[in-house]
Amino acid sequence: MAISGKPWGSQAGTPVGKEARPEVIAESGSWKTTTRREAVVAPKNQGLVRLVASSAPVEPAVLSVTCKAHDDVLQYTHTFVRAYAQSRYRKSLAQSLSVATHELLGNALTYCAISGDVVFQIVEAPNSVAVRVSNPTVQVRLDMMRAHLERLSKSPEGGSPDESGRSAASASAPPMHGLARVVHEAKLALEVYVVGSLVTVVARGAP
């Protein structure tokens, strides 16, 4: 495992410019198709879900952790991020980032391709703070994720289970259902970037 404070590396993709506008292939609420989007979703769009067929834009990271698939890092990474967020951000945002860390890092460690790396980051911009997780995966997991995001966009609650039910049925729970918790409980905008087998999920809120 490696930890650094360096900006997001090359595996996160290239910045979005006029010559490289990613295609938004899904958007919560209207679930419409479009060919234009902003590089970073404004935090006022809390609860928005976007699935983008492109590399994620480059953003500066204040914390970066790289580990292997199935490494036992979730508990202490989550504990550290929770303490860091509580000391740096307002209470509600700190709680939201804590939820996003647990759900997104947990998903990445579970569904990452066995030989791949999971990259976890906290990224900051002038008008947003985000948890950002990147990992390679297999096609069947990508298909499951797309189907889940579509259900999430159509249902007001996104099928989000309560915490007690989620814990009791964790072994048989639907994959990636923690994304619903990030949107509806944590109230964060969710950006999902897919290029080839690489998935980057960003949960973003206002500082």
C-alpha positions, -999 to 999 in steps of 0.1 A, spaced: 0 0 0 12 35 -8 0 68 7 8 102 -7 -5 137 -10 3 140 -47 -23 150 -73 -42 123 -92 -19 104 -115 -21 96 -152 -44 66 -147 -72 90 -138 -73 103 -173 -68 137 -189 -85 171 -182 -117 177 -201 -112 204 -228 -129 215 -260 -112 187 -280 -121 160 -256 -156 163 -242 -168 130 -226 -202 117 -235 -227 116 -206 -246 84 -211 -268 86 -181 -281 114 -159 -303 110 -128 -338 125 -129 -343 128 -166 -318 99 -174 -311 116 -207 -283 113 -232 -262 142 -241 -228 149 -256 -216 177 -234 -208 180 -197 -187 202 -173 -154 187 -161 -166 189 -125 -202 187 -113 -212 217 -92 -220 208 -56 -254 224 -59 -264 193 -79 -264 172 -48 -280 138 -54 -272 139 -91 -260 107 -107 -238 107 -139 -223 78 -158 -197 91 -182 -179 72 -210 -145 88 -205 -115 90 -182 -121 112 -151 -107 147 -151 -75 154 -132 -80 169 -98 -55 178 -69 -56 153 -41 -49 161 -4 -48 123 4 -40 94 -18 -39 57 -9 -30 29 -34 -35 -7 -25 -42 -41 -41 -76 -57 -46 -89 -74 -14 -62 -58 8 -75 -54 44 -74 -16 44 -110 -6 46 -114 -2 84 -83 18 92 -86 40 60 -122 47 69 -112 55 105 -85 79 94 -107 97 68 -135 101 93 -111 117 118 -95 139 91 -129 150 77 -142 159 112 -112 181 119 -113 199 85 -149 201 72 -184 210 86 -201 182 105 -226 172 78 -200 170 51 -176 151 73 -203 125 79 -211 123 42 -175 118 32 -172 91 59 -202 72 43 -188 76 8 -154 63 19 -168 32 35 -191 24 5 -169 33 -24 -136 19 -10 -155 -12 1 -169 -17 -34 -135 -11 -51 -117 -36 -29 -145 -62 -35 -149 -58 -73 -114 -48 -84 -97 -71 -109 -75 -94 -89 -42 -81 -102 -53 -44 -103 -47 -15 -80 -73 4 -60 -66 42 -58 -85 61 -31 -83 99 -28 -97 129 -11 -98 157 -37 -105 194 -31 -115 221 -55 -126 257 -47 -163 248 -47 -162 210 -38 -147 182 -18 -149 146 -30 -141 110 -23 -126 95 -54 -119 58 -60 -105 41 -91 -100 5 -100 -100 -19 -129 -128 -45 -131 -143 -71 -154 -171 -66 -179 -198 -84 -159 -192 -60 -130 -194 -30 -154 -228 -43 -167 -241 -48 -132 -230 -13 -122 -247 3 -152 -279 -16 -144 -278 -5 -108 -272 31 -117 -302 30 -140 -323 17 -112 -309 43 -89 -318 71 -113 -354 59 -117 -362 52 -80 -365 82 -56 -349 60 -29 -327 41 -52 -334 9 -34 -312 20 -5 -314 -4 24 -313 6 60 -281 0 78 -293 -29 100 -308 -48 70 -276 -41 50 -254 -55 78 -275 -86 83 -277 -94 47 -243 -83 36 -233 -116 22 -262 -117 -2 -268 -80 -7 -270 -67 -43 -236 -56 -56 -227 -19 -55 -260 -10 -37 -239 13 -14 -240 38 -43 -276 44 -33 -265 52 2 -240 77 -11 -266 95 -31 -297 93 -8 -282 92 27 -250 111 23 -266 135 -3 -235 136 -25 -234 140 -63 -222 108 -78 -200 108 -109 -190 74 -125 -164 74 -152 -157 43 -173 -129 39 -199 -120 4 -209 -120 -17 -177 -111 13 -155 -139 26 -133 -135 59 -113 -163 68 -89 -164 103 -74 -188 113 -46 -188 151 -43 -202 177 -19 -199 214 -11 -172 224 14 
